[in-house]
Amino acid sequence: MTLKIDAKGMHYTPLNRQIKAAVAEGEKDIVLENVLGQRFIADGLKGEDVRLIIKGVPGGDLAMFMSGPTCIVYGNGEHAPGNTMNSGLLVIHGSAGDAVAHGMRGGKVYIQKNIGYRGGIHMKQYDLKVRPVLVIGGTAHSFLGEYMAGGLVLVLGIGLKKAITDRGIGSGIHGGEIIIRGEVEDHLLGVGAKKFEFTKADLERIKPEIEGFCAQFGLDPAEFLDTNYTRIAPASSRPFAGKYVWE
């Protein structure tokens, strides 16, 4: 049975309390209707069997600290969806704002279209046990993957001549990787970022993410299963070491 909540005109605080209370009482499928700018939806929400459907445009910090649930948005997202997310799946059928997946620690975030600035900033991972993944169907603006410490950012550039045209890609990156469909011009790389050959082994590694993304948006993954990608990773684990004086 699905619980439906009409969020029209509702302040975000009672809305979020109602969602958490419903999950605490055993609800597994929740649909939010008429969402318009309410912040902090699904923040700290837990439960691998919980599914939250959002119809509308949720506000900032969607799914922050979320651990386990699936959250699907039929509309655009604002700033920082997936902020410090621990696990689970966040899918946005549209575009999103700045700082998508900020500090993300685990789980997957799929954005159908475009994102703003500093997507994937400070993404991190613990060893190889938990790897956060951000997949962007369209493009991303400047400073994608800034200060990344782990995880994967994948940009598919669907419908675009070039997947990325903004500068500062991977600025300060010291872990993880950014994989962009097609060629990436050298002057777009940030400090500490370096291009590496994209191999068939790399394709096998990201194949599940391509297939997962395509399944959510009704796309044929075969179109993306080739080696026409640029892999960007840290040139060093300490990109700013030369900026300090050690005694």
PLY file of the C-alpha trace (Angstrom):
ply
format ascii 1.0
element vertex 247
property float x
property float y
property float z
element edge 246
property int vertex1
property int vertex2
end_header
0.00 0.00 0.00
1.25 3.49 -0.90
0.97 6.45 1.43
0.27 9.73 -0.37
1.08 13.08 1.20
-0.08 16.35 -0.37
2.70 18.87 0.31
0.97 21.84 -1.29
1.63 24.93 0.82
3.16 22.85 3.63
6.22 24.12 5.53
9.18 21.79 5.26
9.38 21.06 8.99
5.98 19.36 9.45
6.37 17.69 6.06
9.66 16.07 7.02
8.32 15.08 10.43
5.37 13.39 8.73
7.67 11.46 6.37
9.91 10.22 9.18
6.93 9.30 11.36
5.43 7.29 8.52
8.67 5.36 7.98
8.96 4.75 11.73
5.45 3.27 11.65
6.42 0.85 8.89
5.46 2.63 5.67
7.63 1.51 2.77
6.16 3.38 -0.21
5.50 7.10 0.11
4.47 9.56 -2.60
4.80 13.29 -2.05
2.61 15.39 -4.33
2.74 19.13 -5.11
6.24 19.58 -3.70
7.55 23.09 -4.27
10.80 24.12 -2.63
10.49 22.29 0.68
14.00 21.73 2.00
15.68 18.78 3.70
13.34 16.10 2.33
14.57 12.56 3.15
17.43 13.98 5.25
18.75 11.25 7.53
16.07 8.85 6.27
16.95 5.18 6.78
15.74 1.88 5.41
16.91 -0.03 2.34
13.31 -1.07 1.57
11.90 2.47 1.76
10.87 4.13 -1.54
10.04 7.83 -1.67
8.54 9.35 -4.81
8.59 13.15 -5.10
6.36 14.92 -7.63
7.47 18.52 -8.03
10.61 20.47 -7.21
12.15 19.71 -3.80
14.32 22.34 -2.10
17.95 22.25 -1.06
19.85 19.42 0.63
17.52 16.70 -0.62
18.51 13.28 0.80
21.30 14.70 2.95
22.73 11.97 5.22
20.26 9.50 3.69
21.13 5.86 4.42
19.46 3.22 2.29
16.20 4.45 0.75
15.41 5.00 -2.91
14.30 8.56 -3.63
12.95 9.40 -7.09
12.12 12.95 -8.13
9.81 13.71 -11.06
10.97 17.28 -11.51
14.12 19.33 -11.05
16.26 19.59 -7.92
17.75 22.63 -6.21
21.20 22.93 -4.58
23.14 20.10 -2.97
20.95 17.03 -3.49
22.76 14.00 -2.08
24.79 16.16 0.32
26.85 13.83 2.54
24.66 10.90 1.51
25.69 7.57 3.01
23.86 4.98 0.90
20.79 4.44 -1.23
19.69 5.79 -4.60
18.65 9.32 -5.57
17.21 9.81 -9.07
16.22 13.20 -10.47
14.17 13.30 -13.69
15.40 16.73 -14.67
18.30 19.04 -13.78
19.78 20.10 -10.44
21.65 23.09 -9.03
25.08 23.61 -7.51
27.06 21.27 -5.23
25.25 18.09 -6.24
26.57 15.16 -4.15
28.59 17.50 -1.92
30.67 15.38 0.45
28.83 12.24 -0.67
30.10 9.12 1.11
28.16 6.29 -0.53
25.20 5.36 -2.68
24.28 6.59 -6.15
22.94 9.87 -7.52
21.57 9.92 -11.07
20.74 13.28 -12.66
18.92 12.98 -16.00
19.99 16.34 -17.44
22.40 19.04 -16.21
23.87 20.24 -12.94
25.36 23.54 -11.79
28.74 24.40 -10.30
30.97 22.30 -8.02
29.18 19.02 -8.56
30.80 16.19 -6.62
32.84 18.57 -4.47
34.54 16.76 -1.57
33.16 13.34 -2.54
34.96 10.69 -0.52
35.08 6.96 0.10
36.28 4.51 2.71
38.82 2.17 1.11
37.06 0.20 -1.66
34.13 -0.92 0.49
31.83 2.01 -0.20
32.12 4.00 -3.42
29.79 6.95 -4.04
28.67 7.42 -7.64
27.33 10.53 -9.38
26.10 10.13 -12.97
25.10 13.20 -14.99
23.20 12.69 -18.22
23.88 16.16 -19.64
26.63 18.53 -18.58
28.14 20.12 -15.49
29.49 23.61 -14.91
32.82 24.76 -13.46
34.81 22.95 -10.78
33.25 19.54 -11.25
34.81 17.11 -8.76
36.63 19.84 -6.85
38.71 18.44 -3.97
37.44 14.92 -4.65
38.86 12.34 -2.28
37.09 9.28 -3.67
34.19 7.97 -5.69
33.15 8.24 -9.32
31.70 11.12 -11.30
30.46 10.13 -14.76
29.27 12.68 -17.34
27.52 11.37 -20.44
26.82 14.62 -22.31
23.64 13.26 -23.92
22.51 15.41 -26.83
25.53 17.72 -26.61
28.46 18.25 -28.97
30.79 18.27 -25.96
29.96 16.83 -22.57
31.97 19.49 -20.70
32.98 23.01 -21.75
33.52 24.64 -18.35
36.89 24.93 -16.61
38.33 23.67 -13.32
37.53 19.97 -13.73
38.95 18.08 -10.77
40.58 21.12 -9.19
42.40 19.85 -6.10
41.38 16.24 -6.72
43.34 13.78 -4.57
41.22 10.64 -4.85
38.51 9.07 -6.98
37.97 9.64 -10.69
35.98 11.73 -13.15
35.00 10.08 -16.42
33.63 12.24 -19.21
32.24 11.10 -22.53
34.35 12.25 -25.48
37.46 14.37 -25.51
38.26 16.95 -22.82
40.52 19.86 -23.65
43.60 20.24 -21.46
42.86 23.83 -20.45
39.64 22.70 -18.76
41.53 20.66 -16.15
41.94 22.07 -12.66
45.09 22.09 -10.54
46.11 18.55 -9.60
43.97 16.83 -12.24
45.45 14.66 -14.98
44.03 12.85 -18.00
44.59 9.10 -18.32
43.87 6.64 -21.09
40.39 5.16 -20.85
40.65 1.40 -21.36
38.33 -1.53 -21.91
38.94 -2.47 -18.29
37.73 0.99 -17.25
34.59 0.46 -19.35
33.90 -2.82 -17.56
34.21 -1.03 -14.22
31.70 1.67 -15.10
29.35 -0.53 -17.16
27.03 -1.22 -14.18
26.68 2.53 -13.58
25.86 3.18 -17.24
23.29 0.39 -17.22
21.80 1.54 -13.92
21.46 5.12 -15.16
19.91 4.08 -18.47
17.43 1.78 -16.73
16.09 4.70 -14.69
15.54 6.94 -17.71
14.52 4.46 -20.38
17.72 4.72 -22.43
19.61 2.08 -24.39
22.96 1.53 -22.63
24.53 0.11 -25.80
24.99 3.67 -27.06
27.44 4.38 -24.25
29.30 1.08 -24.00
32.49 1.96 -25.85
35.83 3.56 -24.98
34.97 7.08 -26.15
35.63 8.60 -22.72
38.27 10.69 -20.99
39.36 9.54 -17.55
40.54 12.24 -15.13
42.19 11.32 -11.85
44.68 12.82 -9.37
48.14 13.63 -10.63
49.20 13.32 -7.00
47.65 12.46 -3.66
48.89 15.88 -2.45
48.10 18.37 -5.23
48.96 21.41 -3.13
52.08 20.06 -1.40
54.23 22.71 -3.05
52.17 25.49 -1.48
53.46 24.72 2.02
56.84 25.13 3.72
57.93 22.17 5.81
60.66 22.38 8.41
0 1
1 2
2 3
3 4
4 5
5 6
6 7
7 8
8 9
9 10
10 11
11 12
12 13
13 14
14 15
15 16
16 17
17 18
18 19
19 20
20 21
21 22
22 23
23 24
24 25
25 26
26 27
27 28
28 29
29 30
30 31
31 32
32 33
33 34
34 35
35 36
36 37
37 38
38 39
39 40
40 41
41 42
42 43
43 44
44 45
45 46
46 47
47 48
48 49
49 50
50 51
51 52
52 53
53 54
54 55
55 56
56 57
57 58
58 59
59 60
60 61
61 62
62 63
63 64
64 65
65 66
66 67
67 68
68 69
69 70
70 71
71 72
72 73
73 74
74 75
75 76
76 77
77 78
78 79
79 80
80 81
81 82
82 83
83 84
84 85
85 86
86 87
87 88
88 89
89 90
90 91
91 92
92 93
93 94
94 95
95 96
96 97
97 98
98 99
99 100
100 101
101 102
102 103
103 104
104 105
105 106
106 107
107 108
108 109
109 110
110 111
111 112
112 113
113 114
114 115
115 116
116 117
117 118
118 119
119 120
120 121
121 122
122 123
123 124
124 125
125 126
126 127
127 128
128 129
129 130
130 131
131 132
132 133
133 134
134 135
135 136
136 137
137 138
138 139
139 140
140 141
141 142
142 143
143 144
144 145
145 146
146 147
147 148
148 149
149 150
150 151
151 152
152 153
153 154
154 155
155 156
156 157
157 158
158 159
159 160
160 161
161 162
162 163
163 164
164 165
165 166
166 167
167 168
168 169
169 170
170 171
171 172
172 173
173 174
174 175
175 176
176 177
177 178
178 179
179 180
180 181
181 182
182 183
183 184
184 185
185 186
186 187
187 188
188 189
189 190
190 191
191 192
192 193
193 194
194 195
195 196
196 197
197 198
198 199
199 200
200 201
201 202
202 203
203 204
204 205
205 206
206 207
207 208
208 209
209 210
210 211
211 212
212 213
213 214
214 215
215 216
216 217
217 218
218 219
219 220
220 221
221 222
222 223
223 224
224 225
225 226
226 227
227 228
228 229
229 230
230 231
231 232
232 233
233 234
234 235
235 236
236 237
237 238
238 239
239 240
240 241
241 242
242 243
243 244
244 245
245 246
